[in-house]
Amino acid sequence: MPLIYPRFWRSPYQWARYHAHNNPAIFWSVFIGGWSPVFLIGGQWMPRAPVIPGTYPIPPGKRVIPEGFDDE
């Protein structure tokens, strides 16, 4: 008697397409959950963005006020 494989193993693309249309919430939950170990391991080596400064740096020395631009 020949073994009858489940439909997923015979045609996985067709099975995934069927469930993506008929059960999108379950399909995408399983899809994202299946890829999460890859993202957890691979995401650790991603370069981090530089820290955005919270304040503007104050320049050293006395402030020079330009001449000729005052409201007189």
C-alpha positions as CSV (number, residue, x, y, z in Angstrom):
1,M,0.0,0.0,0.0
2,P,1.6,3.3,-1.0
3,L,2.0,6.0,1.6
4,I,-0.4,9.0,1.2
5,Y,1.4,12.1,2.2
6,P,-0.6,15.0,3.6
7,R,-1.5,17.8,1.2
8,F,1.1,20.1,2.6
9,W,4.0,17.9,1.6
10,R,2.7,17.2,-1.8
11,S,2.1,20.8,-2.8
12,P,3.2,23.3,-0.1
13,Y,2.9,26.4,-2.3
14,Q,-0.7,25.6,-3.2
15,W,-1.5,24.8,0.5
16,A,0.0,28.1,1.6
17,R,-1.9,30.1,-1.0
18,Y,-5.2,28.4,0.0
19,H,-4.7,29.2,3.7
20,A,-3.4,32.7,3.0
21,H,-6.7,33.5,1.3
22,N,-9.1,31.6,3.5
23,N,-7.4,32.0,7.0
24,P,-5.1,35.0,6.6
25,A,-4.8,35.7,10.4
26,I,-3.7,32.2,11.2
27,F,-1.5,32.0,8.1
28,W,0.4,35.2,8.9
29,S,0.7,34.3,12.6
30,V,2.3,31.0,11.7
31,F,4.5,32.6,9.0
32,I,5.8,35.4,11.3
33,G,6.2,32.9,14.2
34,G,8.2,30.6,12.0
35,W,10.6,33.3,11.0
36,S,11.0,34.8,14.5
37,P,14.1,32.7,15.4
38,V,15.9,33.9,12.3
39,F,15.0,37.5,13.2
40,L,16.1,37.0,16.8
41,I,19.5,35.6,15.9
42,G,20.1,37.8,12.8
43,G,18.8,41.0,14.4
44,Q,21.6,41.0,16.9
45,W,24.2,41.7,14.3
46,M,22.4,44.5,12.7
47,P,24.1,47.9,13.1
48,R,22.4,50.2,15.6
49,A,21.4,53.7,14.8
50,P,23.5,56.5,16.4
51,V,22.1,58.0,19.5
52,I,20.2,61.2,18.9
53,P,21.4,64.0,21.2
54,G,18.8,65.4,23.6
55,T,20.3,68.9,23.9
56,Y,22.1,71.2,21.6
57,P,25.9,71.5,22.4
58,I,26.8,74.9,23.9
59,P,29.9,76.3,22.1
60,P,32.8,77.2,24.3
61,G,33.8,80.9,24.7
62,K,32.0,84.2,24.7
63,R,29.1,84.8,22.3
64,V,29.9,87.1,19.4
65,I,27.0,89.3,18.5
66,P,27.0,90.4,14.8
67,E,27.0,94.2,14.1
68,G,24.5,95.9,11.8
69,F,21.5,93.6,12.2
70,D,19.8,95.1,15.2
71,D,16.3,96.6,15.1
72,E,16.9,100.3,15.6
